[in-house]
Amino acid sequence: MAARLKVPGLAGELAAEFAGTMILILFGVGVVAQVAGGGIGDHDSIAWAWGLGVMLGVYVAGRISGAHLNPAVTIALAAFKGFEWRKVAPYIGAQFLGAFVAALLVRWNYTEVLHQADPELTIKTQGVFSTLPGNGTLPVGEWGAFRDQIIGTAILLFLILAITDAAGTPPAANLAPFIIGLLVVAIGMAWGTNAGYAINPARDFGPRLASFFTGYGGAFRDQTGYLYFWIPIVAPILGGLLGAGLYKALIGRFLPKEDAPEPGRLPDTPETVEARRG
């Protein structure tokens, strides 16, 4: 008789969110450091590395916590998919901490390269760690970036819910992280101009804080001096709620009802279903 699977407690879920977000940022911030500091790679390599980082982070954490890796995802799932509100703040804390620690590792590892490219640690390489309107150079203002982040995160949440909805046509459980990674690549390639496609408050604020503590005195401001840091936090949360709400209104409520996994978790494989039946 197969052993029953033990459902992880909150501590296990938080450890998974920390680890999964850390993996995401190690690849995402790492590739930008390589491009901006070392001149190796370009926009496409950045988009692909962020997407692969998401994919690998979801593979790490998906079975334990659902691999939200993003406060906008956690809040949207609580608002529209029944994820427990009591878990929202702890999940977000684990995500921010994972992003912060990963960014510190990237900052440490790329110290020599970053100082060579930008000895004063200015806005020139600040974009390695956090986003800027118009990527620091293009004529996009703060409110244009705010709009962009709402739209980009709405697209992200709409499609994450479509990909993982057990009542729809989800990919097999072991392919869902791969498809979600491709989704992030696509967003990066199509929606990366106006605000660097943060689409994730933890992805932006955790590395931003890490850069501030390691020499980037202007980390919280954009190229105009505006106190920009709040936009990649607030706008993705609003966009995530919008995207999840639109999915529910346009698609979710019309799908046939069936037993589904706990909100935010990846679909089960036949092996895990059999193990639960014991």
C-alpha positions as CSV (number, residue, x, y, z in Angstrom):
1,M,0.0,0.0,0.0
2,A,1.4,3.4,-1.0
3,A,2.2,5.8,1.8
4,R,0.0,8.9,2.2
5,L,1.6,12.1,1.3
6,K,2.2,14.5,4.1
7,V,0.9,18.0,3.5
8,P,3.6,20.5,4.3
9,G,3.0,23.0,7.1
10,L,3.3,26.8,6.8
11,A,7.0,26.6,7.7
12,G,7.7,24.3,4.7
13,E,5.7,26.5,2.4
14,L,7.6,29.6,3.5
15,A,10.9,27.8,3.0
16,A,9.8,26.8,-0.5
17,E,8.7,30.4,-1.4
18,F,12.1,31.7,-0.1
19,A,14.1,29.2,-2.1
20,G,12.0,29.5,-5.3
21,T,12.2,33.3,-5.3
22,M,15.9,33.1,-4.6
23,I,16.4,30.9,-7.6
24,L,14.4,33.3,-9.7
25,I,16.4,36.3,-8.7
26,L,19.8,34.6,-9.0
27,F,19.1,34.0,-12.7
28,G,17.2,37.2,-13.4
29,V,19.4,39.8,-11.6
30,G,22.5,37.8,-12.5
31,V,21.9,38.0,-16.2
32,V,21.3,41.8,-16.0
33,A,24.6,42.2,-14.1
34,Q,26.3,40.2,-16.8
35,V,24.8,42.3,-19.6
36,A,25.2,45.8,-17.9
37,G,28.5,45.1,-16.2
38,G,30.3,42.8,-18.5
39,G,28.7,43.6,-21.9
40,I,27.9,40.0,-22.5
41,G,24.4,39.4,-23.8
42,D,21.5,41.6,-24.8
43,H,17.8,42.1,-24.2
44,D,16.9,38.7,-25.5
45,S,19.3,36.9,-23.2
46,I,17.8,38.9,-20.3
47,A,14.3,37.9,-21.3
48,W,15.2,34.2,-21.6
49,A,17.2,34.1,-18.3
50,W,14.3,35.7,-16.4
51,G,11.9,33.2,-17.9
52,L,14.2,30.3,-17.1
53,G,14.6,31.6,-13.6
54,V,10.9,31.6,-13.1
55,M,10.6,28.1,-14.6
56,L,13.3,26.7,-12.3
57,G,11.9,28.6,-9.2
58,V,8.5,27.0,-9.9
59,Y,10.0,23.6,-10.2
60,V,11.7,24.1,-6.9
61,A,8.7,25.3,-4.9
62,G,5.6,24.2,-6.9
63,R,4.7,21.0,-5.1
64,I,5.2,22.5,-1.6
65,S,3.9,26.1,-1.8
66,G,2.4,26.5,-5.2
67,A,5.5,28.6,-6.2
68,H,3.8,32.0,-6.1
69,L,7.2,33.7,-6.0
70,N,5.4,37.0,-6.4
71,P,3.2,39.0,-3.9
72,A,0.9,40.0,-6.8
73,V,0.2,36.3,-7.4
74,T,-0.3,35.6,-3.7
75,I,-2.7,38.5,-3.3
76,A,-4.7,37.7,-6.5
77,L,-5.0,34.0,-5.5
78,A,-6.3,35.1,-2.1
79,A,-8.8,37.5,-3.6
80,F,-10.1,35.2,-6.4
81,K,-9.1,31.6,-5.9
82,G,-9.6,30.9,-2.2
83,F,-6.0,31.0,-1.1
84,E,-6.0,31.6,2.7
85,W,-5.6,35.2,3.7
86,R,-3.7,34.3,6.8
87,K,-0.9,33.0,4.7
88,V,-0.6,36.1,2.5
89,A,1.7,38.2,4.7
90,P,4.1,35.3,5.6
91,Y,4.3,34.3,1.9
92,I,5.1,37.9,0.9
93,G,7.7,38.1,3.6
94,A,9.4,34.9,2.4
95,Q,9.3,36.2,-1.2
96,F,10.9,39.5,-0.3
97,L,13.6,37.8,1.8
98,G,14.4,35.3,-1.0
99,A,14.8,38.1,-3.5
100,F,16.9,40.2,-1.1
101,V,19.3,37.4,-0.3
102,A,19.7,36.4,-4.0
103,A,20.4,40.0,-4.9
104,L,23.1,40.2,-2.2
105,L,24.8,37.2,-3.7
106,V,24.7,38.7,-7.2
107,R,26.0,42.0,-5.9
108,W,28.9,40.2,-4.1
109,N,29.8,38.0,-7.1
110,Y,29.7,40.9,-9.6
111,T,31.5,43.4,-7.4
112,E,34.6,43.8,-9.6
113,V,32.6,44.0,-12.9
114,L,30.1,46.5,-11.6
115,H,32.7,48.8,-10.1
116,Q,34.6,48.7,-13.4
117,A,31.6,49.6,-15.4
118,D,30.2,52.2,-12.9
119,P,32.8,53.1,-10.2
120,E,30.3,55.5,-8.5
121,L,27.5,53.0,-8.5
122,T,25.0,55.3,-10.2
123,I,21.8,55.0,-12.2
124,K,24.0,53.5,-14.9
125,T,24.0,50.1,-13.3
126,Q,21.1,50.5,-10.8
127,G,19.0,48.8,-13.4
128,V,20.8,45.6,-12.6
129,F,18.9,45.3,-9.4
130,S,15.7,47.3,-9.9
131,T,13.5,48.7,-12.6
132,L,13.3,52.3,-13.9
133,P,10.8,54.1,-16.1
134,G,11.9,53.7,-19.7
135,N,14.8,51.5,-18.4
136,G,16.5,54.7,-17.3
137,T,16.9,56.2,-20.8
138,L,13.7,56.3,-22.8
139,P,11.1,59.1,-22.5
140,V,8.6,57.3,-20.2
141,G,7.4,59.0,-17.1
142,E,6.4,57.6,-13.8
143,W,2.7,57.3,-14.6
144,G,3.5,55.7,-17.9
145,A,5.5,53.1,-16.0
146,F,2.6,52.7,-13.5
147,R,0.2,52.0,-16.4
148,D,2.7,49.6,-18.0
149,Q,3.1,47.6,-14.8
150,I,-0.7,47.3,-14.3
151,I,-1.1,46.0,-17.8
152,G,1.9,43.6,-17.7
153,T,0.9,42.1,-14.4
154,A,-2.7,41.7,-15.5
155,I,-1.5,39.7,-18.5
156,L,0.7,37.6,-16.2
157,L,-2.1,36.7,-13.7
158,F,-4.7,36.2,-16.4
159,L,-2.5,33.6,-18.1
160,I,-1.1,32.0,-14.9
161,L,-4.7,31.3,-13.9
162,A,-5.5,29.9,-17.4
163,I,-2.4,27.7,-17.4
164,T,-3.0,26.3,-13.9
165,D,-6.8,26.1,-13.8
166,A,-7.6,22.4,-13.4
167,A,-11.1,22.9,-14.8
168,G,-9.6,24.2,-18.1
169,T,-7.0,22.7,-20.3
170,P,-3.9,22.9,-18.2
171,P,-0.6,21.3,-19.2
172,A,0.6,18.2,-17.4
173,A,1.9,19.1,-13.9
174,N,5.5,18.7,-14.9
175,L,5.1,21.1,-17.9
176,A,3.2,23.9,-16.1
177,P,6.4,25.5,-14.8
178,F,7.9,25.4,-18.3
179,I,4.9,27.1,-19.8
180,I,4.9,29.8,-17.1
181,G,8.5,30.4,-17.8
182,L,7.7,30.9,-21.5
183,L,5.0,33.3,-20.5
184,V,7.6,35.5,-18.6
185,V,9.9,35.4,-21.6
186,A,7.0,36.6,-23.8
187,I,6.2,39.4,-21.4
188,G,9.8,40.4,-21.3
189,M,10.0,40.5,-25.1
190,A,6.7,42.4,-25.6
191,W,6.4,44.5,-22.5
192,G,9.9,45.3,-21.4
193,T,10.3,48.8,-22.7
194,N,8.3,51.1,-20.5
195,A,9.3,49.9,-17.0
196,G,11.5,46.9,-17.3
197,Y,8.6,44.4,-16.7
198,A,9.1,44.1,-12.9
199,I,5.5,42.6,-12.7
200,N,6.6,41.4,-9.2
201,P,6.9,43.6,-6.1
202,A,9.4,41.1,-4.5
203,R,11.5,40.9,-7.6
204,D,11.9,44.7,-7.6
205,F,12.0,45.8,-3.9
206,G,14.2,43.0,-2.6
207,P,17.1,43.6,-5.0
208,R,16.5,47.4,-4.7
209,L,17.0,47.2,-0.9
210,A,20.0,45.0,-1.4
211,S,21.6,47.5,-3.8
212,F,20.9,50.4,-1.4
213,F,22.7,48.6,1.5
214,T,25.7,47.9,-0.8
215,G,26.5,51.3,-2.1
216,Y,23.7,52.4,-4.5
217,G,22.6,55.5,-2.6
218,G,20.0,56.5,-5.2
219,A,18.4,53.1,-5.3
220,F,14.9,54.3,-4.4
221,R,14.8,57.0,-7.0
222,D,14.6,57.0,-10.8
223,Q,16.7,59.0,-13.3
224,T,14.7,62.2,-12.6
225,G,15.1,62.0,-8.9
226,Y,11.5,60.9,-8.3
227,L,11.0,58.5,-5.4
228,Y,10.0,55.7,-7.7
229,F,10.3,52.5,-5.6
230,W,6.6,52.4,-4.8
231,I,5.4,52.0,-8.4
232,P,6.8,48.5,-9.0
233,I,5.1,47.5,-5.7
234,V,1.6,49.0,-6.0
235,A,1.0,48.8,-9.8
236,P,1.8,45.0,-10.0
237,I,-0.6,44.3,-7.1
238,L,-3.4,46.3,-8.8
239,G,-2.6,44.6,-12.2
240,G,-2.6,41.2,-10.6
241,L,-6.1,41.8,-9.1
242,L,-7.3,43.1,-12.5
243,G,-5.9,40.2,-14.5
244,A,-7.3,37.6,-12.0
245,G,-10.6,39.3,-11.9
246,L,-10.8,39.4,-15.7
247,Y,-10.0,35.7,-15.9
248,K,-12.7,34.8,-13.5
249,A,-15.3,37.0,-15.3
250,L,-14.4,36.0,-18.9
251,I,-13.3,32.4,-18.5
252,G,-13.3,30.9,-15.1
253,R,-17.0,31.2,-14.3
254,F,-17.9,29.4,-17.5
255,L,-15.6,26.3,-17.0
256,P,-17.1,23.0,-15.8
257,K,-16.7,22.5,-12.1
258,E,-14.5,19.6,-10.8
259,D,-12.3,18.8,-7.9
260,A,-9.2,21.0,-8.0
261,P,-6.0,21.3,-6.0
262,E,-5.7,23.8,-3.2
263,P,-5.5,27.3,-4.8
264,G,-2.1,28.2,-6.0
265,R,-0.8,24.6,-6.1
266,L,0.2,22.8,-9.3
267,P,-2.1,20.1,-10.6
268,D,-1.4,16.6,-9.3
269,T,0.2,13.9,-11.3
270,P,-1.4,10.4,-11.5
271,E,1.3,9.2,-9.1
272,T,0.5,11.7,-6.4
273,V,-3.2,11.0,-6.8
274,E,-2.6,7.3,-6.3
275,A,-0.4,7.9,-3.3
276,R,-3.2,9.9,-1.6
277,R,-5.7,7.1,-2.2
278,G,-3.2,4.9,-0.4
